Amino acid sequence: MPERHELKYFINRGDMMALGHKLGYLMTADAHADEKGEYFIRSLYFDDAYDTAYYDKTYGYMSRDKYRIRIYNLSDQAIFLERKRKIGDLIQKSSARISRKLCDQLIAGNPKGLSSIDNPLLNDMYREMRTRLMHPVVIVDYTRETFVYPTENVRITFDKGLKTGLFSTDLFSKDIFTVSPLDTGREILEVKYNRFLPDFISELLNDTPTERSAISKYVLCRRFEPLDI
């Protein structure tokens, strides 16, 4: 998979709405969005017995991996196992569609179904679960609004209403208890692109009040869980 730039910002809800109004004239809404231009994302993140993904991010290591299972709108019709890899200032995402049966096995901590599939990502996941006891640790929920621009494959996303599913790995449940790890009115803006950001988008973002930060939804959503430090 190609390496891409990824910039992350905290933004308040009012400034986000104003920016979204402007972007609506310049960019295209995501084709998979609903009539409001949004879709719901739930991810179940995995970590190993040493919480390596958590601490690698906390300590700011420049090369690190995170594994997750991701679904949309709480449906099991499209389930993806993903690895997000940080390489210096760039990111790389690998993704493979998996069955509900395999998904349930992975959530239960059983990687056996991965061993017979000829797919590098799934093979890596199998190794991590077998040798480092990788297992599901936290659910991350949010609603995403996406704007796209074809030059340099630009994607600007507003990730709204971030919630953590406390102590649950029930990926498809509509009834798990969730809480927000962010202050009221604070949302997340992400900007992804290949080599460079077109000037008109860069200028628009520069004119918007934001706080750039090395945001990790995974780390934010584990803040309520006691960890051995």
Summary of the structure (lengths in Angstrom):
residues: 229
radius of gyration: 17.7
end to end distance: 33.8
largest distance: 51.3
contacts: 684
relative contact order: 0.24
helix: 26%
strand: 38%
